[in-house]
Amino acid sequence: MLRTILIADDNPEIRQTLKDIFTEKGYAVELAEGGFEALACLKEKFIDVIVLDLMMPDRSGTQIFDTIRNISPLTGIIIYTGFKQYEDSTYAQSANKFILKGSDMDELLKAVEAILA
């Protein structure tokens, strides 16, 4: 069964890079450039893992975090942000993994694999 990853990030280069990496690893990938789009995707289909940016237009990752947990409680959440100050936040503690942008891509891949194991 093909596992699906949702990349929710307002940066088109990051979305495309992550899509290429995860597609190459055999995952189905959905893309969302903001919180509303991410929530719409979660309501339409089951997502195994969401890679969630915290700072996005329309609805940020912090604004939709609890909603994600409510509408799709089995979806793993990886916070993928450039804002180190969130590292000890309740969001980081409630997520399956917190990863700073710029970290080694292997860390992100291992986090996804651990959630899906």
Secondary structure, 3 states (H helix, E strand, C coil): CCCEEEEECCCHHHHHHHHHHHHHCCCEEEEECCHHHHHHHHHHCCCCEEEECCCCCCCCHHHHHHHHHHHCCCCEEEEEECCHHHCCCHHHHHCCEEEECCCCHHHHHHHHHHHHC
